[in-house]
Amino acid sequence: MISTSENFIDAELLADIVSVSKSTLLKWEKSGKIQPLFSTNGKKKYNLNTLSEFPEIRAMLDSAWDIEATIKPVRAYSSIELFAGAGGLAIGLDMAGFTAVALNEFDANACHTLRTNRTDWNVIESDIRTTDFRPFKGIDFVAGGFPCQAFSYAGKQLGFEDTRGTLFFEFARVLKETQPKVFLGENVKGLLQHDNGRTIATIKNVIAALGYTLIEPKVLKAIFYKVPQKRERLMLVGIRNDLVKYARFQWPAPYKKIMVLRDALKAGELYQNDVAESLGQHYPQRKKDILKLVPPGGDWRDLPDHLQREYMQGSYLLGGGKTGMARRLAWEAPSLTLTCSPAQKQTERCHPEEDRPLSVREYARIQTFPDAWVFSGSVSSQYKQIGNAVPVNLALAMGRSLIALLNSIEATIEVNDAQIKLTTSYQQAQQLSLFTETPKMLNCMNQSG
């Protein structure tokens, strides 16, 4: 890759890319591991071309994004989406080539959003707990971001019955009723550490007991997939045990550069036009007066001490960085993770220039929704629908990898032992990661009922 302005990033973004703190970057500088450049305003900049020793950056420099963009389904793959929300995941999967036969969602406004934009979609507006999915048995693919409710560990085996009362149990029930070839579950990355890892262990146990092989879960950073937002989602991909011997899977390749807020709100590579005006929340006058003093990319720490105390109130004396408070976004950096409201005091998302929260349409663009995608309900409901969504471009990248997986299964050509890697087993079921680092022999389980 040749050197262009898009190859130069600041310390904060570099830290996000390689998953370290800025203090670690300083240590690396002192040891000579990395070498910063300086922009005209004196802020440190790093050239991606000089950082190819980092796997994340090397993958960007050698991006296979354009190759993966050519992946198409060898036939129409039928899919069901659970907890569909406003359709972020559904749009991306549709763009990748899936054919949705049903989308289940409980929220009336979100259902209206789906029906308004896609009159051909079969939107099942119902509580998943009272919905029968047995008519869809034999579906190719099931996807859904089950809400992460607290798990109960009343039982001793931490299996299917122990998850009753959680929405993951309903996700698992749909898998049991429909027996798809492949499934995708997505959630917040904190699920991996929830209850000291017991929650994810329970989930793995349940998946194994249902007759599925789970590829080792992976947290995907949205910034790598043409999404101008520092959002992270945990992905769980499962393959029915009788089909594992045919399955080839690779996580999606990153894009060649990182998109920033300017890419979302101004005309350019992501959108042909500047973002349109739209409804949005407003600040009270006093809050607006205070936020006027915060520079782009800044937060409460950029305010005079007396205003810090006034704005922060009781939080002023608490520990932690509290960097979401009085936070103004910056044009040349990805947005912070969007919440369900841009004006919440603890998670401020202020426009980089104007003294207001991000608007609904700005929210949608940061999540990479198409401009033509309209949202139903009150302004608060629209923010919530957008904030809870999977970014469309992340869903598209993940969808292409899943289409390639189903294509490999469709070919019914057995993988060789160099294409798989055994990982931890749960309840005598083998969990697999389909990579090439460590050749292993595979002994597939028979599919369970």
C-alpha positions in Angstrom: 0.0 0.0 0.0 1.4 3.4 -0.9 1.6 6.2 1.6 -1.4 8.6 1.6 -2.9 10.8 4.2 -5.4 8.0 5.1 -2.4 5.9 6.2 -1.5 8.3 9.0 -3.3 7.8 12.3 -3.1 9.4 15.7 -2.1 7.6 19.0 -5.6 7.1 20.2 -6.7 5.3 17.0 -3.5 3.2 16.9 -4.2 2.1 20.5 -7.7 1.1 19.4 -6.4 -0.9 16.4 -3.8 -2.9 18.4 -5.9 -3.1 21.6 -3.4 -1.4 24.0 -3.4 1.7 26.1 -1.8 5.0 25.1 0.6 4.5 28.0 1.7 1.3 26.3 2.4 3.2 23.1 4.6 5.6 25.0 6.6 2.6 26.4 6.9 1.3 22.9 8.2 4.6 21.7 10.9 4.8 24.4 12.0 1.2 23.5 12.1 2.0 19.8 9.4 -0.5 18.9 7.3 2.2 17.2 8.3 5.6 15.7 5.8 8.4 15.6 5.7 11.2 13.0 4.3 14.6 13.7 1.6 16.5 12.0 1.7 20.3 11.5 -0.4 20.9 14.6 2.1 19.0 16.8 0.0 16.0 17.5 1.6 12.6 17.1 0.9 10.7 13.9 1.9 7.1 12.9 2.4 5.7 9.5 0.6 2.4 9.1 3.1 1.3 6.5 5.8 1.3 9.2 3.7 -0.8 11.6 3.2 -4.0 9.6 4.7 -6.1 12.4 1.3 -5.8 14.1 -1.1 -8.5 12.7 -4.1 -6.1 12.8 -2.3 -3.5 10.7 -0.7 -6.1 8.4 -4.2 -7.4 7.6 -5.3 -3.9 6.7 -2.3 -3.3 4.5 -2.9 -6.6 2.7 -6.7 -6.3 2.8 -8.7 -9.1 1.2 -11.9 -7.0 1.5 -12.3 -6.6 -2.3 -11.8 -10.3 -2.8 -14.4 -11.1 -0.2 -16.8 -8.6 -1.8 -17.1 -11.0 -4.7 -18.5 -13.9 -2.6 -22.0 -14.9 -3.7 -24.3 -17.7 -2.6 -24.2 -20.7 -4.9 -28.0 -21.0 -4.2 -30.5 -19.0 -2.2 -29.9 -19.6 1.5 -33.0 -19.2 3.6 -32.6 -17.4 7.0 -34.5 -16.4 10.1 -33.5 -13.5 12.2 -34.4 -13.2 15.9 -34.5 -10.0 17.9 -34.4 -8.2 14.6 -34.8 -4.6 15.9 -34.5 -1.9 13.2 -32.8 -4.3 10.8 -29.1 -3.5 11.0 -28.0 -7.1 11.0 -30.8 -8.0 8.5 -29.8 -5.4 6.0 -26.2 -6.6 6.0 -27.1 -10.2 5.7 -29.5 -9.4 2.9 -26.7 -7.5 1.1 -24.4 -10.5 1.6 -27.0 -12.8 -0.2 -29.2 -14.3 2.5 -33.0 -14.7 1.8 -34.9 -13.9 4.9 -38.1 -16.0 5.4 -38.9 -14.5 8.8 -37.8 -11.8 11.1 -39.0 -11.9 14.7 -39.3 -8.7 16.8 -41.3 -7.7 19.8 -41.1 -3.9 19.7 -43.9 -2.4 17.7 -41.9 0.6 16.4 -39.1 -1.6 15.2 -41.5 -3.9 13.4 -43.1 -0.9 11.7 -39.6 0.2 10.7 -38.9 -3.2 9.1 -42.2 -3.3 7.3 -42.0 0.3 6.0 -38.6 -0.3 4.4 -39.0 -3.9 3.2 -42.6 -4.7 2.4 -41.4 -8.2 1.1 -40.1 -9.2 4.5 -42.1 -11.5 6.7 -42.0 -9.7 10.0 -43.4 -11.7 12.9 -44.4 -9.2 15.6 -44.5 -11.3 18.7 -42.8 -12.3 21.9 -40.2 -14.9 21.0 -41.2 -16.8 24.2 -44.7 -17.5 22.8 -43.7 -18.1 19.1 -43.5 -21.5 17.5 -40.6 -21.8 15.0 -41.2 -25.5 14.2 -42.7 -24.6 10.8 -39.3 -23.4 9.7 -37.5 -26.7 10.4 -34.7 -27.3 7.9 -33.9 -23.6 7.5 -30.3 -22.9 6.3 -29.4 -20.2 8.7 -30.6 -18.6 12.0 -29.2 -15.3 13.3 -29.9 -13.1 16.2 -28.5 -10.8 18.9 -30.1 -12.3 22.0 -30.2 -9.7 24.9 -27.7 -10.6 27.6 -29.9 -11.1 30.7 -28.5 -12.4 33.9 -28.2 -16.1 33.9 -29.5 -18.3 36.7 -27.3 -21.2 37.9 -29.9 -23.1 39.9 -28.8 -26.4 38.2 -25.5 -28.1 38.5 -24.8 -29.0 34.9 -25.0 -25.4 33.5 -26.9 -26.7 30.5 -30.0 -26.1 28.5 -32.4 -26.2 31.5 -30.3 -23.8 33.5 -30.8 -21.0 31.0 -34.6 -21.0 31.3 -35.9 -17.5 31.9 -33.2 -16.0 29.7 -33.6 -14.9 26.1 -30.6 -17.0 25.2 -32.8 -20.0 26.1 -35.3 -18.9 23.5 -32.5 -18.5 20.9 -31.4 -22.1 21.8 -35.0 -23.3 21.6 -35.2 -21.9 18.0 -32.1 -23.8 17.1 -33.6 -27.0 18.5 -36.9 -26.5 16.7 -35.4 -25.5 13.3 -32.1 -27.4 13.1 -30.4 -24.9 10.8 -27.1 -25.8 9.1 -25.4 -22.7 10.5 -26.2 -20.1 13.1 -24.9 -16.7 14.2 -25.3 -15.3 17.7 -24.0 -11.8 18.5 -23.7 -9.9 21.7 -21.7 -7.5 23.7 -18.0 -8.4 24.3 -18.6 -8.3 28.0 -20.4 -11.6 27.7 -17.0 -13.4 27.6 -16.2 -12.2 31.1 -19.7 -12.2 32.6 -19.8 -14.1 36.0 -16.1 -15.0 35.6 -16.7 -16.8 32.4 -19.5 -19.1 33.6 -22.1 -17.5 31.3 -20.2 -18.2 28.1 -19.3 -21.7 29.4 -23.0 -22.3 29.9 -23.8 -21.0 26.4 -21.1 -23.3 24.9 -22.5 -26.3 26.9 -26.0 -25.6 25.5 -24.8 -25.3 21.9 -22.9 -28.5 22.2 -25.8 -30.3 23.7 -28.0 -29.2 20.8 -25.6 -30.9 18.3 -23.7 -27.9 17.1 -20.0 -27.2 16.9 -19.0 -23.7 18.0 -16.2 -21.9 16.3 -14.2 -20.2 19.0 -16.1 -16.9 19.7 -14.4 -13.7 18.5 -14.9 -10.0 19.3 -15.0 -8.0 16.0 -14.2 -4.3 16.1 -16.5 -2.4 13.8 -13.7 0.1 12.9 -12.1 -2.7 10.8 -15.2 -3.1 8.6 -16.0 0.3 7.1 -17.9 1.5 10.2 -16.9 4.9 11.6 -17.5 3.9 15.1 -15.6 2.2 18.0 -18.1 -0.5 18.5 -17.3 -4.1 19.4 -19.5 -7.1 19.1 -19.0 -10.7 20.1 -19.8 -13.2 17.3 -20.7 -16.8 17.9 -20.8 -19.1 14.8 -22.1 -22.6 15.1 -22.2 -25.4 12.5 -24.5 -28.5 12.8 -22.3 -31.5 13.7 -23.1 -33.6 10.7 -21.9 -30.8 8.4 -18.6 -29.8 10.1 -16.6 -32.2 7.9 -17.5 -30.0 4.9 -17.1 -26.6 6.6 -14.5 -24.0 5.8 -14.7 -20.7 7.7 -12.6 -17.6 7.9 -13.5 -14.4 9.9 -14.0 -11.4 7.6 -11.0 -9.5 6.4 -10.6 -5.9 7.5 -11.0 -3.0 5.2 -7.8 -1.2 4.0 -8.4 1.9 6.2 -10.3 3.2 9.2 -13.4 5.3 8.6 -13.9 8.4 10.8 -16.8 10.6 11.6 -16.2 12.8 8.6 -16.8 9.8 6.4 -20.1 9.3 8.0 -21.5 12.8 8.0 -19.9 14.3 4.8 -19.9 13.2 1.2 -17.2 10.7 0.3 -16.5 7.0 0.2 -19.4 5.9 2.4 -22.1 8.3 1.3 -22.6 10.4 -1.9 -24.0 13.4 -0.1 -23.6 15.3 3.2 -26.0 14.0 5.9 -29.5 15.4 5.7 -31.0 17.4 8.4 -33.3 15.4 10.8 -34.9 15.4 14.1 -32.9 15.1 17.3 -32.6 15.8 20.9 -31.6 19.2 22.3 -29.6 20.5 25.2 -30.9 22.8 27.9 -29.3 26.2 27.5 -26.9 25.9 30.5 -25.6 22.5 29.2 -25.1 24.1 25.8 -23.2 27.0 27.2 -20.8 24.5 29.0 -20.3 22.2 26.0 -19.4 25.2 23.9 -16.1 25.2 25.8 -15.2 21.6 25.0 -13.0 21.2 21.9 -13.5 18.5 19.2 -12.4 15.2 20.7 -12.5 16.7 24.2 -14.5 16.0 27.4 -15.1 17.4 30.9 -11.4 17.5 31.6 -11.1 20.4 29.1 -13.4 22.6 31.2 -12.3 25.0 34.0 -12.4 23.4 37.4 -15.5 25.3 38.6 -17.4 24.1 35.5 -16.2 20.6 35.9 -17.7 20.6 39.4 -20.9 22.1 38.2 -21.3 19.7 35.3 -20.1 16.6 37.0 -21.7 17.2 40.4 -21.3 14.0 42.5 -19.3 12.2 39.7 -16.5 14.8 40.1 -15.2 13.0 43.2 -15.5 9.5 41.8 -12.6 7.5 40.4 -12.2 6.5 36.8 -11.7 8.5 33.7 -15.4 9.3 33.0 -14.4 10.2 29.5 -17.9 9.9 28.2 -19.0 12.9 30.2 -19.3 16.2 28.3 -17.7 14.4 25.3 -17.6 16.1 22.0 -16.8 13.9 19.0 -14.1 14.8 16.5 -14.2 14.8 12.7 -11.0 12.9 12.1 -11.7 10.0 14.6 -14.3 7.3 14.6 -17.4 8.0 16.8 -17.5 6.5 20.2 -20.0 3.6 20.5 -23.5 4.9 20.1 -25.8 4.4 23.0 -29.6 4.5 23.0 -29.5 8.3 23.6 -26.9 10.8 22.5 -27.6 13.2 25.3 -27.1 11.0 28.3 -24.8 12.7 30.8 -22.5 9.7 31.3 -22.2 8.9 27.6 -22.4 12.2 25.8 -22.2 12.2 22.0 -22.0 15.9 21.1 -21.6 17.0 17.4 -18.0 18.0 16.6 -18.8 21.6 15.7 -22.4 22.4 16.7 -23.5 22.5 20.3 -26.1 19.8 20.2 -26.4 16.0 20.4 -26.1 13.9 17.2 -29.3 13.9 15.2 -31.3 10.7 14.3 -29.9 10.7 10.7 -26.3 11.2 12.0 -26.8 8.3 14.3 -28.0 6.2 11.4 -25.0 7.0 9.3 -22.5 6.2 12.0 -24.2 2.8 12.1 -23.9 2.7 8.3 -27.6 2.4 7.6 -28.6 3.4 4.1 -30.0 7.0 3.8 -33.2 5.6 2.4 -33.8 3.5 5.5 -36.5 5.3 7.6 -37.2 4.8 11.3 -40.7 4.7 12.9 -41.9 6.0 16.3 -40.9 8.8 18.5 -37.4 10.4 18.3 -36.4 8.6 21.5 -37.6 5.3 20.0 -35.6 6.0 16.8 -32.4 6.6 18.7 -33.0 3.4 20.7 -33.6 1.4 17.5 -30.4 2.7 15.9 -28.3 2.5 19.0 -29.2 -1.1 19.6 -28.5 -2.2 16.0 -25.6 -4.1 14.5 -23.7 -1.7 12.1 -24.8 -2.6 8.6 -21.3 -2.8 7.2 -20.1 -5.1 10.0 -23.1 -7.3 9.3 -22.3 -7.3 5.6 -18.7 -8.4 6.2 -19.8 -11.1 8.6 -22.5 -12.2 6.2 -20.0 -12.7 3.4 -18.0 -15.1 5.6 -21.2 -17.0 6.5 -22.2 -17.3 2.8 -18.7 -18.7 2.1 -19.2 -21.1 4.9 -22.5 -22.3 3.6 -21.0 -22.5 0.1 -18.3 -24.9 1.4 -21.0 -27.0 3.1 -23.0 -27.1 -0.1 -20.0 -28.4 -2.0 -19.9 -31.4 0.3 -16.1 -31.7 0.0 -14.6 -32.9 3.2 -12.0 -30.6 4.7 -8.6 -32.0 5.4 -6.8 -32.1 8.8 -4.8 -29.0 8.0 -7.9 -26.8 7.8 -9.2 -27.4 11.3 -8.1 -26.9 14.9 -9.6 -28.5 17.9 -10.3 -26.2 20.9 -11.8 -26.8 24.4 -14.5 -29.5 24.6 -17.7 -29.1 26.6 -19.8 -32.0 27.7 -18.0 -34.4 25.2 -18.8 -32.1 22.3 -15.8 -30.8 20.3 -15.6 -27.0 19.8 -13.8 -26.1 16.6 -11.9 -23.2 15.2 -11.6 -23.6 11.4 -8.2 -22.1 10.9 -4.8 -23.5 9.7 -2.4 -22.7 12.5 -2.4 -26.2 14.1 -3.3 -29.3 12.1 -5.4 -31.7 14.0 -7.6 -34.7 13.2 -11.3 -34.3 13.7 -13.7 -36.8 15.1 -17.2 -35.4 14.4 -20.0 -36.2 16.8 -23.2 -37.5 15.4 -26.0 -34.9 15.2 -28.2 -35.0 18.3 -31.9 -34.5 18.2 
